[in-house]
Amino acid sequence: MQSDRGEGLEGARNQLREIAAELEAIAYRLLGVHASLPDSAVDRVLQLEAADLEPAAEIRAVIQCVLNDSLTPAVRDLRSVAGRTSEDERGDP
């Protein structure tokens, strides 16, 4: 029973590593889109309202938010939990 749990955990960890790698690849694709957009004067000036952004600047801002707020932390957290050893789970129900 314990070995089945260990095998299941290792399988889950392997899947999490794969998912983290896929998310990281998506993050790099988003960076490519970000870099391909023309830099505008609006990008260089701090905007108080998103409604004032030109379309390219708005897309760049959204990509930065997705990367900083969602994808980067998700990749970090998935890799962290996937790297835990059996000793780390002892005591867990």
N, C-alpha and C positions, 0 to 999 in steps of 0.2 A: 504494500500500500504506500509506504513512504517513498519507494523508488518510482512508483507511478506518479506521485506528486512531483518528485524531482524532475522526471522526464517531461511532465506537462509544463512545469515552470521553465525548463530550458527551452522547450519549443516556443513558449510564449515570448521568452527573451529574444530568441532568434527572430521571431516575427517583428518584435518591437524594433530591433536593430535594422531590419529591412525597411520598415515604415519610416524610421528616422532618416535613413539614407534617401528614401524617395522624397520625403519632405525637404531635405536639404537640396536635392536636385531641383525641386520646384522653387525653392528660395533663390537658387542661382539663376533659374530662368526668369524669375521676377526681377532680379537685379539687371539682367540683360535687357529686359523691356524698359526698365527705369533708365538705364544708360542710353538707350536708343532714342529716347524722347528728347526733343530740342529743349535746351536750357532757355528759359525766358527771364525777362526782367522781373516778372512776378516771383519767380523762384528765388531771386536774390533779395527780395524785400519781404520782411516778415508780414504776413497777412493776418488780420484779426478775424476775418470771416471766410469760411471755405467757399461761400457763394461768389467771392471776388476773384477766385482762382480761374486762370485760363484752363481749358480742358487738359492740356499736357501737364500743367503744374498740379492739377487736381489728381490725375492718375499717379504722378510721381509721389505725391503726398500719401495717397492711399496705399501704394506699394510699400513705402517706408513704414507706415503704421502696421500693415499686415506682417512685415518682416520683424519689426521690433516688438510688437505686442503679442503676436501669435506664433509664427513659424519658428523663430529662433528659440523662444522659451520651450516650445513643444519638442523640438529636436533635442534640446539640452535635457529636458525632463525624461523623455523616452530613453535616451542613451544612459542616463543616470540609473533609472530603474532596471534597464536591461543588463547593466553591468554588475548588479548586486549578486552576491554569492549565496549559497545555501545557508551559510552561517548567519547571514543578515536576516533570513526569514525565521530562524528558530525563535520560538515564542509567539509567532504570529498564529492566529487561529486558523 
